[in-house]
Amino acid sequence: MKLATTLLATAALSLTSISVQAADLTIVSWGGAYSASQNNAYHKPFMAMKSGVNIINDESSNEAVAKLRAMNEAGNVTWDIVDVEGPDSQRLCDEGLAMEIDPAEWLAKAPDGTEAYVDFGPSMINKCFIPQIVFSTTFGYRTDVKEWNGAVPTSLCDIFDTAKFPGKRSLEKRPKKNIEWALLCDGVAKDDLYKVMSKPEGIQQALAKLDTIKKDVIWWSAGAETPQRLADGEAVIGSTYNGRLFSVIEEQKQPVAMLWDWQVFDFDGWIIPAGVKEDKLPLIKEYIQFATDTQRLADQAKYISYGPARASSQPLVGKHADLGIDMAPHMPTNPANQKNYLVNNIEWWADNQDEVEAAFQVWLAK
Amino acid sequence: MTQLDMPAQAPVLTQDGRPLKASLSRALRREKLRAFVLILPLLAFVLLTFAAPIVDMLLRSVDNSIVPQTLPRTVVALELWDPQTDELPEEPAYAALVEDLREAVAQKMHTRLGSRLNYEQSGFSSLMRKSGRAVETISGSDVKGQLIAADSAWADPQIWRTLKLYSGTTTKGYFLSALDARQTLDGVEMLPEGERIYLMLFGRTLMMSLTITLLCALIGYPVAFLLAQLPMRTSNMLMILVLLPFWTSLLVRTSAWKVLLQQQGVINDMLVWIGLISDGNRLVMMNNATGTIIAMTHILLPFMILPLYSVMKTISPSYMRAARSLGANDWTAFWRIYFPQSVPGIGAGAVLVFILAIGYYITPELVGGTSGIFISNRIAYHISSSLNWGLAAALGALLLIAVLVLFYVYDKVVGIDNVKLG
């Protein structure tokens, strides 16, 4: 009798767990402060609105492209929504690993009725990409370096001035962005960048410029390394994502300041993996529509200093949820911060990534 | 002679009249079958999760089926074209290409093909994307002219040469890239001096792994010796000191080394405080080969100490006493009697440490900077970032071959029987 009850209870439990599983939504993102901001701005309100929906956070965005390709080959896609950077979305879309979406059907209009694709504007970089934020890779420097005698770097090219600003620099161990920055400081105009880079001498010119500071560079491969090095005094100036620098400066109160000159803009957003289960689609669509509407995108900026991708969200950006400071001046899209800026040419990099990466690695090893 | 002297060939029979030999082998076969059934689950597990992925990886390093599968007609049409000439292929090749591309676009294969060929020649990626969009509007005659109008790259014989060169179902391309070489129309040639990287990385990986193994042996031997000599209670206490880091997460240990080694780190602070070095001349012990060697020696040390310890435990102290009573001094007794018996432990530890070291990538990535990274860091890059899985597979296969060759040499020189884990 007792055994039968237990069995029945277990059966009932497993049945309910199955029905709950049907409303599970696996969302892949970057982890850390970024996932926390999405959790607060999107996931929690969505789960409060739709009872029975359970959002599972997976922090695999770093290797999302490789994993999606493997899942696709194995014919078993276990993710529902994936957060990726713009260039990765391009590759996923190209390879048919991400679903193409129709903005009119998937995305909410702006409050004043503007069509979504107009509201998102240039951030809709391909047919699969659902933009969330604009972020930038830019520089932070320590404000207490004695050797600088009170001077502070004001232009990107101060990175290359080791006489005036001695000390270690922290740069990414990838050619992208570094090559462009080096050429800009070697006298190449913004509009000519990719023309120069397409010639073999162009890359050599950039590497020669980087050579002038090579012995002062510590290379990073994870975005958290530069903030750490700046806080430790291991580096005096370094590149990383602007949100990471915001948290070093405003949340951890370290003696660090931003150098926005020639920041490189990138978009980050959602893609829906191709081959996602049919019966999941309505729920996924509902989530996307909710999480990318004007208010939600503006809400995310309360928790992290990345700019919302919708034009209609900009005026709604308010104060930081805990610190109470105004977030607008910390946004990469703030007019004062984007006097000089760059956007990577995704197509050029798709073509030349392999070759330039090889040249860069050889140069690093020299 | 003895065989001839044997009595007639009458077989020995068992009680039930069968030949003894047959009966014996039947019993043995049944025994073997039972033993086989017992290991079957493990065997299936090993095949499925270990052997199959390795074979799959090895196959990827030569697989080029995407080209003939995506462009079947083009491949056939190109058979007649001589790549040595500077002339472009004829109209039929272009027509075949457009037809192939139309089908590829429907399955979104053209961009994958673009990524594949982009490994061999930069520019294929966007060429395929552009051409994929263009083929929808191409119709009628003069397909050649229309395609060239859509993207002038199709008027470049080099594009067609690459296409023809990589039109087989298998390719040497990935292995050649992994060896800093490339395929040309005139055969295989090495890349220019300034573009070679993988051979250097292979060499560095081997050298640094050997250094780490040697350091582990030098540091580990006295520790294991001490542990084996001390009374059980003390040695157990000390053993915990060896095992504690062994149980700590790899990432935590590597990060701890970062805190210690960096220029504003604990060791440098201490040296400056003592006055051994000045504040302006802090030592660079991290983000280079030194950092990798220090951190990895520490991380891999238990793999040397544990087999050494278990071998030393089995060496009876009476041998040493006997040697001394026969007049040997402490050093002679140790060197002539104790050390030779502990060699199998060094062998086991060295093989373990070396094989683990050669495949390491997290620690070099975190503390190795640019001069302290291994070939495995490039493999990881190609797996997860550049998605050039073919090249990653070729590099992995070469690493596997290098390990097997070293293992073979080790077996010939030291002898694999001379390895003991206890």
Interface residues (C-beta under 8 A of the other chain):
Chain A: N62 E63 V65 A66 R69 R91 D94 E95 G96 K168 K173 I218 W219 S221 D232 G233 E234 E347 A350 D351 N352 Q353 D354 E355 E357 A358 A359 Q361 V362 L364 A365
Chain B: Q107 K108 M109 T111 R112 G114 S115 N118 Y119 S122 G123 F124 S125 S126 R129 G194 E195 R196 I197 M200 L201 Q262 Q263 Q264 G265 N287 E365 G369 T370 S371 R378 I383 S384 S385 S386 L387 N388
